[in-house]
């Protein structure tokens, strides 16, 4: 009996991932037949419709990057955002407070709110505030791989997938029992401990993992209010995951999993420290049924609970949190030669509350039906085409999106991708229901934002060197923003839909390959132009230029090293009292190295890492505040700083 899990090797995942080239001694190559089974070293124990969806979409024109657990371990990263920040071309990331903090993420010139985050396909985005990334509770030790689908993905993933999807895939099942434990320290008085164990007996499979990461952090700003004494940002994140699988038959499989995160996260400002004491749980159940090569189905239910006590000392705590549960069903049918059909239904029920913004437990329900038709190899082994539509319905509004995509192998070494379609972004709870007098008044009459996306890409190989040139153009209508022209009495502004159209367009160039003597490289440059309608000025806080470079080395002996760096170009923001301020224009490097202490068995490994290798002093944002006690009011300028040079060391043992 073969248990239903997907065992894709790193080389298979590299089929659509430029970043993952560092994990191999040779770069990825596109074959005319891009099915996983046609790639060297691919071991697919069984197909799982949901888990293979990103790779399938990549085969039909969706840009896909994949970061593997091996890359994360080799680089010594402790959370998911660090891996995205340095390893994924086309993704611009700046954390707000270092590891395990909120992050500002731009995917193909997007806002935070345009990127959907999922764990094993379950959305974990914060629908109280779409602009808040859920990345501060994702330890790297839980990851099998991170899949980054670029471009509008509203067809299969629904709201918020305007610029793409970041899917964190947790540790997989294994047939043989195995495990590992790792312990480490960092120079910010931090400690890091994680472990996992998994295996199977008969038709049963189980995997268990856990981690604890804590640190005293660093000072976030270059200027503070005079009476501020708490300046460091600390974190203490504990995560536990359990996944269980059972094979009723060779064709019918059950997967159940539970993830618990308990985190104490500081968020200092220039006047004090705000605290998020958080507990988050995710429960998932899925049935997979594959009666034949022509029919695949799955049914999934999930529940996501997020509870936070928020306070700024010495003020009392206030609650904010949400509950999200739903169902998802999908079927893939190959009813006739040359074509495959995918149909599905999704239900979401979301309820959120915030005692600060007085969002009083409002509930939102979404029903969606979607379908796609694709060509198969019986139609053509060089040309692959797909078309789909999704209809979304809420009690207040309906939205229909569509998608067309295709891929063509011009030659064995030249490949073309294209995708065009629409996506949508539902207003969040703050925009609909927020009633705090300090802020914009919520507006229950808001309509969803709508976007139109175009992606094109050309990739190929010259000898052992692989290259990619891709471009995008995205336009957003019904933009939701704050309007100060006629706000309700007592409020500074009102959330409204406006006619202004946001345009994001740009391109990405990536090359990668072997250099000899055990070295591999990746170089990537991204240009992103983001404009509001009627202007020729880059939107505040968005760099036009960014880039990444990776150099990896593997010796024939027990040693290895990985050097990665990112470049963020000059960025400008309008600051109250100071006008337009420029920041950015910096390089930040990360150096990781490892040595196997038992070279013959390779079970005991020592890792060292230097974050911000050259101790670059750089700002990720700029703002101003009124100086306490000043009369008349005097403002001072301050910058939010990136992490200083930090040393990490860890020892791991596998068994």
C-alpha positions as CSV (number, residue, x, y, z in Angstrom):
1,X,0.0,0.0,0.0
2,X,1.2,3.5,-0.8
3,X,0.1,6.2,1.6
4,X,-1.3,9.4,0.1
5,X,1.3,12.0,0.6
6,X,3.4,14.0,-1.9
7,X,7.1,13.4,-1.7
8,X,8.4,15.9,-4.2
9,X,12.2,16.2,-4.1
10,X,13.9,19.6,-4.2
11,X,14.7,19.2,-7.8
12,X,11.1,18.7,-8.7
13,X,10.1,21.9,-6.8
14,X,12.8,23.8,-8.7
15,X,10.7,23.3,-11.9
16,X,9.2,26.7,-11.2
17,X,11.5,28.2,-8.6
18,X,14.5,30.4,-9.3
19,X,15.3,30.8,-5.7
20,X,15.6,27.1,-5.0
21,X,18.5,26.8,-7.4
22,X,20.8,27.3,-4.5
23,X,19.8,23.9,-3.0
24,X,21.2,22.0,-6.0
25,X,24.5,21.5,-7.8
26,X,22.9,22.3,-11.1
27,X,20.2,24.8,-12.0
28,X,16.6,23.8,-12.7
29,X,15.6,23.1,-16.2
30,X,12.3,23.2,-18.0
31,X,11.5,20.2,-20.0
32,X,9.0,20.3,-22.9
33,X,6.8,17.9,-20.8
34,X,6.6,19.7,-17.5
35,X,4.6,17.2,-15.6
36,X,6.3,16.3,-12.2
37,X,6.9,12.7,-13.4
38,X,9.0,14.0,-16.3
39,X,11.5,15.7,-14.1
40,X,14.6,13.9,-13.0
41,X,14.6,12.6,-9.4
42,X,10.9,13.3,-8.8
43,X,9.3,10.8,-6.4
44,X,5.5,11.3,-6.3
45,X,4.2,8.7,-3.9
46,X,0.6,9.7,-4.5
47,X,-1.1,12.8,-6.0
48,X,-2.9,15.2,-3.7
49,X,-5.1,17.6,-5.5
50,X,-4.8,20.5,-3.1
51,X,-1.1,20.2,-2.4
52,X,-0.1,20.0,-6.0
53,X,-2.3,22.9,-7.1
54,X,0.5,25.6,-7.0
55,X,2.8,23.4,-9.2
56,X,-0.1,22.7,-11.6
57,X,-0.8,26.5,-11.9
58,X,2.9,27.1,-12.6
59,X,2.7,24.6,-15.5
60,X,-0.1,26.7,-17.0
61,X,1.5,30.1,-16.8
62,X,1.4,31.3,-13.1
63,X,4.8,32.5,-11.9
64,X,5.9,30.4,-8.9
65,X,8.8,30.5,-6.5
66,X,9.5,27.9,-3.9
67,X,11.8,28.1,-0.8
68,X,12.6,24.7,0.6
69,X,13.3,23.6,4.2
70,X,16.9,22.8,3.1
71,X,17.5,26.3,2.0
72,X,16.0,27.8,5.2
73,X,18.2,25.5,7.3
74,X,21.4,26.1,5.3
75,X,20.9,29.9,5.6
76,X,20.1,29.6,9.3
77,X,16.8,31.6,9.2
78,X,14.5,31.4,12.3
79,X,11.2,32.6,10.8
80,X,9.5,32.5,7.4
81,X,9.8,36.2,6.6
82,X,13.6,36.1,6.7
83,X,13.5,33.4,4.0
84,X,11.2,35.5,1.8
85,X,13.3,38.6,2.4
86,X,16.5,37.2,1.1
87,X,15.7,34.2,-1.1
88,X,12.6,35.0,-3.2
89,X,13.1,37.1,-6.4
90,X,10.4,39.7,-7.0
91,X,9.4,39.9,-3.4
92,X,10.3,43.1,-1.5
93,X,10.2,42.6,2.3
94,X,11.1,44.8,5.3
95,X,10.2,43.7,8.8
96,X,8.8,46.2,11.2
97,X,10.7,44.9,14.2
98,X,13.1,42.1,13.1
99,X,12.3,38.4,13.5
100,X,8.8,37.4,14.5
101,X,7.2,40.8,13.7
102,X,4.8,42.3,11.2
103,X,6.3,42.8,7.8
104,X,5.8,45.1,4.9
105,X,5.6,42.9,1.9
106,X,5.4,44.0,-1.7
107,X,4.8,41.3,-4.3
108,X,5.0,42.7,-7.8
109,X,4.4,46.2,-6.5
110,X,1.6,45.3,-4.2
111,X,0.4,46.5,-0.8
112,X,0.4,44.2,2.2
113,X,-3.4,43.8,1.7
114,X,-3.0,42.4,-1.8
115,X,-1.1,39.3,-0.7
116,X,-3.0,36.3,0.7
117,X,-1.2,34.2,3.4
118,X,-2.1,30.5,3.9
119,X,-0.9,27.6,5.9
120,X,-1.4,24.3,4.1
121,X,-4.0,26.0,2.0
122,X,-5.9,27.6,4.9
123,X,-6.1,31.4,4.8
124,X,-4.5,33.0,7.9
125,X,-4.9,36.6,6.8
126,X,-6.3,39.1,9.3
127,X,-9.7,40.2,7.9
128,X,-10.0,42.7,10.8
129,X,-7.2,44.6,9.1
130,X,-6.2,43.5,5.6
131,X,-3.0,45.5,5.8
132,X,-1.6,43.5,8.7
133,X,0.6,40.6,7.6
134,X,0.1,37.4,9.7
135,X,3.9,36.6,9.5
136,X,4.9,37.2,13.1
137,X,4.0,33.7,14.3
138,X,5.6,31.5,11.6
139,X,8.7,29.8,12.9
140,X,11.0,28.4,10.1
141,X,11.2,25.1,11.9
142,X,7.6,24.2,11.0
143,X,8.3,24.6,7.3
144,X,8.6,21.9,4.6
145,X,8.5,24.6,1.9
146,X,7.1,28.0,1.2
147,X,5.3,28.5,-2.1
148,X,4.9,32.0,-3.6
149,X,2.4,32.2,-6.4
150,X,2.8,35.6,-8.2
151,X,0.1,37.5,-10.0
152,X,-3.7,37.6,-9.5
153,X,-4.8,34.3,-8.0
154,X,-8.4,35.1,-7.1
155,X,-9.7,32.2,-9.2
156,X,-8.8,29.4,-6.7
157,X,-7.9,31.4,-3.6
158,X,-10.6,34.1,-3.4
159,X,-10.3,37.5,-1.7
160,X,-6.9,39.2,-1.1
161,X,-5.0,37.1,-3.7
162,X,-4.7,40.3,-5.8
163,X,-0.9,40.2,-6.3
164,X,-0.3,36.6,-5.2
165,X,-0.4,33.9,-2.5
166,X,2.2,32.9,0.1
167,X,1.5,29.3,1.2
168,X,3.4,27.8,4.1
169,X,3.5,24.0,3.8
170,X,4.2,22.3,7.1
171,X,6.2,19.2,7.8
172,X,5.2,16.2,5.7
173,X,4.4,12.6,6.6
174,X,7.1,10.0,6.2
175,X,6.8,6.2,6.1
176,X,9.9,5.6,8.2
177,X,10.2,6.9,11.7
178,X,12.6,9.8,11.9
179,X,13.1,13.0,13.9
180,X,15.4,15.9,14.8
181,X,16.1,18.3,17.6
182,X,18.0,21.7,17.4
183,X,19.1,24.2,20.0
184,X,20.7,27.6,19.5
185,X,21.5,31.0,20.8
186,X,21.8,34.5,19.3
187,X,23.7,37.7,20.4
188,X,20.5,39.6,21.3
189,X,20.2,37.3,24.3
190,X,18.0,35.0,22.3
191,X,17.4,31.2,22.5
192,X,15.9,28.9,19.9
193,X,14.8,25.3,20.4
194,X,12.8,23.1,18.0
195,X,12.2,19.5,17.3
196,X,10.1,17.1,15.3
197,X,9.3,13.4,15.0
198,X,7.2,11.4,12.6
199,X,6.6,8.1,10.9
200,X,4.0,5.5,10.3
201,X,2.5,2.2,11.4
202,X,0.3,0.3,8.9
203,X,-2.2,2.7,7.5
204,X,-1.5,5.4,10.1
205,X,0.9,8.3,9.7
206,X,1.8,11.0,12.3
207,X,4.2,14.0,12.5
208,X,4.7,16.2,15.5
209,X,6.8,19.4,15.8
210,X,7.4,22.1,18.3
211,X,9.5,25.2,18.8
212,X,10.3,28.0,21.1
213,X,12.0,31.2,20.0
214,X,12.7,34.1,22.3
215,X,15.0,37.2,22.3
216,X,15.5,40.5,24.0
217,X,15.6,42.1,20.5
218,X,17.1,45.5,19.6
219,X,16.3,49.2,19.8
220,X,13.9,49.9,16.9
221,X,14.3,53.7,16.5
222,X,17.0,56.3,16.2
223,X,15.1,58.8,18.4
224,X,12.6,58.5,21.3
225,X,10.5,60.7,23.6
226,X,12.6,61.9,26.5
227,X,10.8,59.8,29.1
228,X,10.9,56.5,27.2
229,X,12.9,53.8,29.0
230,X,11.7,50.6,27.3
231,X,13.2,50.6,23.9
232,X,14.0,47.0,22.9
233,X,11.5,44.8,21.2
234,X,11.3,41.4,22.7
235,X,9.5,38.3,21.5
236,X,8.7,34.9,22.9
237,X,7.0,32.6,20.4
238,X,6.0,29.0,21.2
239,X,4.5,26.8,18.4
240,X,3.2,23.2,18.4
241,X,1.9,21.2,15.5
242,X,0.4,17.7,15.1
243,X,-0.6,16.1,11.9
244,X,-2.3,12.7,11.6
245,X,-3.2,10.7,8.5
246,X,-5.1,7.5,7.9
247,X,-5.6,5.5,4.7
248,X,-9.0,3.9,4.6
249,X,-8.1,2.4,1.3
250,X,-5.4,3.1,-1.3
251,X,-7.8,5.7,-2.8
252,X,-9.3,7.3,0.2
253,X,-7.2,9.2,2.8
254,X,-7.9,11.3,5.9
255,X,-5.6,14.1,7.1
256,X,-6.2,16.0,10.3
257,X,-3.9,18.6,11.8
258,X,-3.8,21.1,14.7
259,X,-1.4,24.0,15.1
260,X,-1.1,26.0,18.3
261,X,0.9,29.2,18.7
262,X,1.3,31.1,22.0
263,X,3.2,34.4,21.6
264,X,4.2,37.4,23.6
265,X,5.2,40.1,21.1
266,X,6.4,43.6,22.0
267,X,5.8,46.5,19.6
268,X,7.6,49.5,20.9
269,X,6.9,53.0,19.7
270,X,8.9,56.2,20.4
271,X,6.8,56.7,23.5
272,X,6.4,53.3,25.0
273,X,5.9,49.6,24.4
274,X,2.7,48.0,23.1
275,X,2.2,44.3,23.8
276,X,0.4,41.7,21.9
277,X,-0.1,38.6,24.0
278,X,-1.6,36.2,21.5
279,X,-2.9,32.7,21.2
280,X,-3.7,31.3,17.8
281,X,-5.1,27.9,16.8
282,X,-5.6,26.3,13.4
283,X,-7.5,23.0,13.0
284,X,-7.8,21.3,9.5
285,X,-9.5,18.1,8.4
286,X,-9.3,16.9,4.8
287,X,-10.5,13.8,2.8
288,X,-8.8,13.0,-0.4
289,X,-10.3,10.5,-2.8
290,X,-8.7,9.4,-6.0
291,X,-10.8,6.5,-7.5
292,X,-8.9,6.6,-10.9
293,X,-6.4,8.5,-13.0
294,X,-9.4,10.4,-14.4
295,X,-11.0,11.6,-11.1
296,X,-9.5,13.4,-8.1
297,X,-11.5,14.9,-5.2
298,X,-11.0,16.5,-1.8
299,X,-13.2,17.9,0.9
300,X,-11.6,20.2,3.6
301,X,-12.9,21.9,6.7
302,X,-10.9,24.3,8.8
303,X,-11.2,26.5,11.9
304,X,-8.8,29.4,12.7
305,X,-9.0,31.2,16.0
306,X,-6.9,34.3,16.9
307,X,-7.2,35.9,20.3
308,X,-5.0,38.8,21.4
309,X,-4.7,40.9,24.6
310,X,-3.3,44.3,23.5
311,X,-2.1,46.9,25.9
312,X,0.4,49.7,26.3
313,X,1.8,49.8,29.8
314,X,0.4,50.9,32.3
315,X,-3.0,50.9,30.5
316,X,-5.3,47.9,30.9
317,X,-5.5,45.3,28.2
318,X,-8.0,45.4,25.4
319,X,-9.1,42.4,23.3
320,X,-8.9,42.0,19.6
321,X,-9.3,38.8,17.6
322,X,-11.3,36.8,15.1
323,X,-12.7,33.4,14.2
324,X,-12.6,32.0,10.7
325,X,-14.1,28.7,9.7
326,X,-15.1,27.2,6.4
327,X,-15.4,24.4,3.9
328,X,-13.7,23.8,0.6
329,X,-14.4,21.1,-2.0
330,X,-12.7,20.5,-5.3
331,X,-12.8,17.9,-8.0
332,X,-10.5,17.4,-11.0
333,X,-12.1,15.4,-13.9
334,X,-10.6,14.1,-17.1
335,X,-13.7,13.2,-18.9
336,X,-12.5,13.3,-22.5
337,X,-9.2,13.2,-24.2
338,X,-7.2,16.4,-24.3
339,X,-9.0,18.3,-21.6
340,X,-9.2,18.4,-17.8
341,X,-11.9,20.1,-15.7
342,X,-11.6,21.5,-12.2
343,X,-14.7,22.5,-10.2
344,X,-15.1,23.7,-6.6
345,X,-17.1,25.3,-3.9
346,X,-15.9,27.4,-0.9
347,X,-17.7,28.7,2.2
348,X,-16.1,31.1,4.6
349,X,-17.6,32.4,7.9
350,X,-15.6,35.2,9.5
351,X,-16.3,36.9,12.9
352,X,-14.0,39.6,14.4
353,X,-14.0,41.9,17.4
354,X,-11.7,44.8,18.4
355,X,-12.4,46.6,21.7
356,X,-10.1,49.5,20.7
357,X,-11.7,50.3,17.3
358,X,-15.1,49.1,18.7
359,X,-15.7,46.5,16.1
360,X,-18.3,44.6,17.9
361,X,-18.2,41.0,16.8
362,X,-19.4,41.5,13.2
363,X,-19.9,38.4,11.1
364,X,-19.3,38.0,7.3
365,X,-20.1,35.0,5.2
366,X,-18.8,34.2,1.7
367,X,-20.0,31.6,-0.7
368,X,-18.0,30.9,-3.9
369,X,-18.2,28.6,-6.8
370,X,-15.4,28.2,-9.3
371,X,-14.3,26.2,-12.3
372,X,-11.4,25.9,-14.7
373,X,-10.8,24.0,-17.9
374,X,-7.3,23.0,-19.0
375,X,-5.7,21.2,-21.9
376,X,-3.6,18.1,-21.3
377,X,-0.7,16.4,-23.0
378,X,-3.2,14.7,-25.3
379,X,-4.0,18.1,-26.7
380,X,-0.3,19.2,-26.9
381,X,2.9,18.5,-25.1
382,X,4.3,21.9,-26.0
383,X,1.3,24.2,-25.5
384,X,-0.8,24.3,-22.2
385,X,-3.9,26.5,-21.9
386,X,-6.3,27.1,-19.0
387,X,-9.4,29.3,-18.5
388,X,-11.6,29.7,-15.4
389,X,-14.2,31.7,-13.6
390,X,-15.2,32.3,-9.9
391,X,-18.4,33.7,-8.5
392,X,-18.3,35.1,-5.0
393,X,-21.4,36.1,-3.0
394,X,-21.7,37.9,0.4
395,X,-24.9,39.2,2.0
396,X,-23.9,42.7,0.8
397,X,-22.2,42.2,-2.6
398,X,-21.3,39.8,-5.3
399,X,-18.1,39.6,-7.3
400,X,-17.1,37.6,-10.4
401,X,-13.5,37.1,-11.4
402,X,-11.9,35.2,-14.4
403,X,-8.5,34.0,-15.4
404,X,-6.8,32.9,-18.7
405,X,-3.3,31.5,-18.7
406,X,-1.0,29.5,-20.9
407,X,2.5,28.2,-21.4
408,X,4.4,27.3,-24.5
409,X,7.8,25.5,-25.0
410,X,9.2,27.3,-27.9
411,X,12.2,25.0,-27.9
412,X,13.7,22.6,-25.3
413,X,15.6,25.6,-23.9
414,X,13.1,28.5,-24.4
415,X,9.8,28.8,-22.6
416,X,7.0,31.4,-22.6
417,X,4.3,31.9,-19.9
418,X,1.3,34.3,-19.9
419,X,-1.6,35.0,-17.5
420,X,-4.4,37.6,-17.6
421,X,-7.4,37.9,-15.3
422,X,-9.1,39.7,-12.5
423,X,-9.1,39.4,-8.7
424,X,-10.9,41.1,-5.9
425,X,-10.4,42.3,-2.3
426,X,-13.3,42.4,0.1
427,X,-13.3,45.4,2.6
428,X,-12.0,44.4,6.0
429,X,-13.8,44.8,9.3
430,X,-12.1,48.1,10.2
431,X,-13.2,49.6,6.9
432,X,-16.8,48.3,7.3
433,X,-17.5,48.7,11.0
434,X,-14.7,50.7,12.8
435,X,-16.3,53.4,15.0
436,X,-13.4,54.8,17.0
437,X,-13.5,58.6,17.1
438,X,-9.7,58.7,16.5
439,X,-9.9,57.1,13.1
440,X,-11.8,56.8,9.9
441,X,-15.4,55.8,10.3
442,X,-16.3,52.4,8.9
443,X,-18.7,52.3,6.0
444,X,-20.9,49.1,5.6
445,X,-21.8,50.2,2.0
446,X,-18.3,49.7,0.7
447,X,-17.8,47.6,-2.5
448,X,-14.9,45.2,-3.1
449,X,-11.8,46.5,-4.8
450,X,-11.4,45.0,-8.3
451,X,-8.1,44.4,-10.1
452,X,-7.0,43.5,-13.6
453,X,-3.7,41.7,-13.9
454,X,-1.4,40.8,-16.8
455,X,1.7,38.6,-16.3
456,X,4.2,37.5,-19.0
457,X,7.4,35.6,-18.8
458,X,10.2,34.3,-21.0
459,X,12.7,31.8,-19.5
460,X,15.5,29.6,-20.9
461,X,18.9,28.1,-20.6
462,X,22.3,28.8,-22.2
463,X,24.4,25.8,-21.3
464,X,24.2,25.3,-17.6
465,X,22.9,28.9,-17.0
466,X,19.2,29.5,-16.5
467,X,17.5,32.9,-17.0
468,X,14.1,34.4,-16.6
469,X,12.6,37.7,-17.7
470,X,9.1,38.5,-16.5
471,X,6.8,41.5,-16.4
472,X,3.5,42.5,-14.9
473,X,0.8,45.2,-15.2
474,X,-1.9,45.5,-12.5
475,X,-4.7,48.1,-12.1
476,X,-7.0,48.4,-9.1
477,X,-10.5,50.0,-9.3
478,X,-13.0,50.8,-6.5
479,X,-10.0,51.7,-4.3
480,X,-10.9,51.9,-0.6
481,X,-9.4,54.9,1.1
482,X,-10.1,57.5,3.8
483,X,-12.1,60.6,2.6
484,X,-11.9,63.8,4.7
485,X,-14.2,65.9,2.5
486,X,-17.5,65.0,4.3
487,X,-16.9,62.8,7.3
488,X,-19.6,61.9,9.8
489,X,-19.8,64.3,12.8
490,X,-17.0,63.7,15.3
491,X,-14.8,61.6,12.9
492,X,-11.8,62.9,10.9
493,X,-12.7,60.9,7.8
494,X,-14.8,58.1,6.2
495,X,-13.8,55.0,4.3
496,X,-15.1,55.2,0.8
497,X,-14.6,53.7,-2.7
498,X,-13.0,56.2,-5.0
499,X,-12.5,56.4,-8.8
500,X,-8.8,56.8,-8.5
501,X,-7.0,53.8,-10.1
502,X,-3.7,52.5,-8.8
503,X,-1.3,51.1,-11.4
504,X,1.5,48.8,-10.7
505,X,3.8,47.6,-13.5
506,X,7.3,46.4,-13.6
507,X,9.7,43.6,-14.6
508,X,12.0,41.1,-13.0
509,X,15.3,39.6,-14.4
510,X,16.8,36.5,-12.8
511,X,19.8,34.4,-13.7
512,X,21.2,31.4,-11.9
513,X,23.5,28.5,-12.3
514,X,26.8,26.7,-11.3
515,X,30.1,28.5,-11.2
516,X,32.3,25.4,-10.6
517,X,34.3,24.3,-7.6
518,X,31.0,23.7,-5.7
519,X,29.7,27.2,-6.1
520,X,26.2,28.2,-7.4
521,X,24.7,31.7,-7.7
522,X,21.5,33.5,-8.2
523,X,21.1,37.2,-9.3
524,X,17.8,39.0,-9.5
525,X,16.7,42.6,-10.2
526,X,13.2,44.0,-9.9
527,X,11.9,47.3,-11.2
528,X,8.4,48.2,-9.9
529,X,6.5,51.4,-10.9
530,X,3.5,52.2,-8.7
531,X,1.4,55.2,-9.5
532,X,-2.0,56.6,-8.5
533,X,-4.2,57.8,-11.4
534,X,-3.2,61.2,-12.7
535,X,0.2,61.3,-11.1
536,X,3.7,60.5,-12.2
537,X,5.0,60.0,-8.6
538,X,5.9,56.7,-7.0
539,X,3.5,55.8,-4.2
540,X,5.0,56.6,-0.8
541,X,6.9,53.8,0.9
542,X,7.5,51.8,-2.3
543,X,11.0,51.4,-3.8
544,X,11.3,51.4,-7.6
545,X,14.5,49.3,-7.6
546,X,15.3,46.2,-5.6
547,X,17.5,43.2,-6.0
548,X,18.8,39.9,-4.5
549,X,22.0,37.9,-4.8
550,X,22.8,34.5,-3.5
551,X,26.1,32.6,-3.5
552,X,26.2,29.0,-2.2
553,X,29.1,26.7,-1.7
554,X,29.2,23.0,-1.0
555,X,32.5,21.2,-0.5
556,X,33.1,17.5,-1.1
557,X,33.6,17.3,2.7
558,X,31.4,18.2,5.6
559,X,31.3,22.0,5.0
560,X,28.9,24.4,3.3
561,X,28.1,28.1,3.2
562,X,25.4,30.4,1.9
563,X,25.8,34.1,1.4
564,X,22.6,36.0,0.5
565,X,22.0,39.8,0.2
566,X,19.1,42.1,-0.7
567,X,19.1,45.6,-2.1
568,X,16.3,48.1,-1.5
569,X,16.4,51.3,-3.6
570,X,15.7,54.8,-2.4
571,X,12.2,55.2,-1.0
572,X,10.3,58.4,-0.2
573,X,7.5,59.2,2.3
574,X,5.7,62.4,3.2
575,X,6.2,63.1,6.9
576,X,4.1,65.5,8.9
577,X,6.1,68.6,9.6
578,X,9.1,67.6,7.5
579,X,7.7,67.1,4.0
580,X,9.1,64.4,1.7
581,X,11.8,62.3,3.3
582,X,14.0,59.8,1.5
583,X,15.3,56.6,3.0
584,X,16.4,53.2,1.8
585,X,19.1,52.7,-0.8
586,X,21.0,50.0,1.1
587,X,22.4,46.5,0.9
588,X,21.9,43.9,3.7
589,X,23.8,40.6,3.7
590,X,23.3,37.3,5.6
591,X,26.0,34.7,5.9
592,X,25.3,31.1,7.0
593,X,27.6,28.2,7.3
594,X,27.4,24.6,8.5
595,X,29.6,21.7,9.3
596,X,28.7,18.0,9.8
597,X,30.3,16.8,13.0
598,X,29.9,13.2,11.9
599,X,30.6,13.4,8.1
600,X,30.0,9.7,7.4
601,X,26.5,9.7,8.9
602,X,25.5,13.3,8.7
603,X,23.2,13.3,11.7
604,X,24.9,16.0,13.8
605,X,25.3,19.5,12.4
606,X,26.7,22.8,13.7
607,X,25.2,25.9,12.1
608,X,26.5,29.5,12.4
609,X,24.9,32.6,10.9
610,X,25.5,36.3,10.8
611,X,22.5,38.5,10.1
612,X,23.4,41.9,8.7
613,X,26.9,40.8,8.1
614,X,28.4,44.3,7.6
615,X,26.3,45.9,10.4
616,X,24.6,48.2,7.9
617,X,22.7,51.0,9.6
618,X,19.5,51.4,7.6
619,X,15.9,52.6,8.0
620,X,12.8,50.7,6.9
621,X,10.4,53.7,7.5
622,X,10.4,57.3,8.6
623,X,7.8,59.3,10.6
624,X,7.5,62.2,13.1
625,X,6.0,62.8,16.5
626,X,5.2,65.7,18.8
627,X,7.9,66.1,21.4
628,X,6.4,65.5,24.8
629,X,6.0,68.7,26.9
630,X,7.0,71.1,24.0
631,X,5.1,74.4,23.7
632,X,4.3,75.3,21.1
633,X,4.2,71.8,19.7
634,X,7.5,70.7,18.3
635,X,7.8,67.7,16.1
636,X,10.9,65.4,15.8
637,X,11.9,63.1,13.0
638,X,12.6,59.4,13.7
639,X,13.5,56.3,11.6
640,X,12.5,52.7,12.2
641,X,15.7,50.7,12.0
642,X,16.5,47.4,10.6
643,X,18.1,44.6,12.7
644,X,21.8,45.3,13.6
645,X,24.5,42.6,13.1
646,X,23.4,39.6,15.0
647,X,25.2,36.3,15.5
648,X,23.4,32.9,15.7
649,X,24.7,29.5,16.5
650,X,22.8,26.2,16.7
651,X,23.5,22.5,17.1
652,X,21.1,19.9,15.6
653,X,20.8,16.1,15.9
654,X,18.7,14.0,13.6
655,X,17.7,10.4,14.3
